[in-house]
């Protein structure tokens, strides 16, 4: 969001205005116009624009969404709700732009009856709300136009994360007219947040000051208000003809009022303070619910001594932790607190039965945790650990855990209750992460091994953007290591080769990963001599059940198994933000990686062909690569082109790192070492930009971890059968040589 700069609203209203956002299909299958981006630091504010019957590309809808994103929020979504459309609709949504909704009103109303709230529109809008919450939106406002204003009220009546509504020419009365629902006054009574009404001259007087809807809204929240526009017709903000001076004036005024109203209410955080010890314990699920829901809170973490002082102070009535203070009012009991947090954030279902199912899971998790309580008082650590293993194997524990495993196994959404994230998922995630992370000594990460659906669920919740960001900021907290997503696995031989750049990328981005390095084992004469790759072949047989294209290198990220080196570079680059910032840059990434794969293949052909004169073969390879039409010459040209676009020579894309940088640096570094070993000219000596890139890129502080790690200093460039670089520092492996580099698998 751009802060408080003068804004020419007229720019966003121009007939030639082209939206700056993108059309995306979010989880839940809802297509949306999305504009803006989440901030790197601080809370995120989101707005949902619910369009009128002309849909998510009708009139000035997208220009208004862009304006809201610039002035009031970080992310604005406009969902496609009325599809299939009437006739062709407007871009496949709603009714056609030229549709006469006065002369064809009966036809319009008959068509709208095909879109009930329950079971149709509520699910689509809930998907949008959930998506914003997973982005970490701390405040969500809803702006509705005409028909969309009715939907905004219905959404606010069931989702308490919505902080305010801006409704232009509202049509709440259509629910009673079309579906026999309650009158608009009853709908208004279900909304407790501030509401801005901007009715037009032909809108019912219930929406004007003194009208029954306005009076009801004021009874629920004194900050609600109505400002009528008596000189313009229904639909004026989005569809009014701006060549009419009166319409143009009122459109601008309506948008100014909406912007001011949204800025005021999006900036008001609730006053919450959560008190607990620094451990995850029984407060972590509430911390996460408030974080995911985007509700700011004071996370007060106290020591045992501080808690004793607080109890003696007489400042509390119930001497228990966790304790949540809401505007000074104190709430205790962990399940009560997390339910309140769920209501506040929309993570506790409004539907009574779904809410009961959430309660069922919370109570079951509490009962399951109680099984471990007797082990806490055991002083002997070994005896306590043994007792906890007995609990894990007990019928009670396995029965409850098996129920949760089976429930997730039959869940089409991946969530425990219904089709949305709830506090049940967060509580389950917190329990499993704490237990498998060593909260209770004697229980480790293998706890979930017999339960693949629960293991997948833990990784799934840990990977939600808001939760992932929350734990990415946690440093030096051994109890919370397991609250992070399962590390990506990078699999390759016990050599640098095609895996080096992938490992270097992960370390550059600070992303923990598990290196699975497969060794070639030297066989005895009785075994036939030579080398065997049985370690990899055994793993490959099982991995092929997950991906029939399995090969080295590979990545494992949750359920995904990605193979083929350039596919791995592409996936890891996108995941770590190292894949270009524009479509052109992404194309350049693919082009460069293709060229670099040719370079690596040429190198592999040399090192594994067993030439009779290795030095001569190395010289021929370098001559071929450095020829004026060779691959290194092409890479020099790519760097020159990047410099023409303002690049500093550090990166192939000019100003920021991308996947090809790591691929290029690792293979060219191998060629430089090869030249040194054989007393040949450096391959970059005739390419000043490439030579500078190698030095500058290596000097980046973000690359220090990799360059100092044994994955770079101890792993040989190539496997044991190579004629060059099959031992560390460019040496050649020989039978009986010590192989400490075969023992470098593990977490990095």
Order of alpha helices (4+ residues) and beta strands (2+ residues): alpha-beta-beta-beta-alpha-beta-alpha-alpha-beta-alpha-beta-alpha-alpha-beta-alpha-beta-alpha-alpha-beta-alpha-beta-alpha-beta-beta-alpha-alpha-alpha-alpha-alpha-alpha-alpha-alpha-beta-alpha-beta-beta-beta-alpha-beta-beta-alpha-alpha-alpha-alpha-alpha-alpha-alpha-alpha-beta
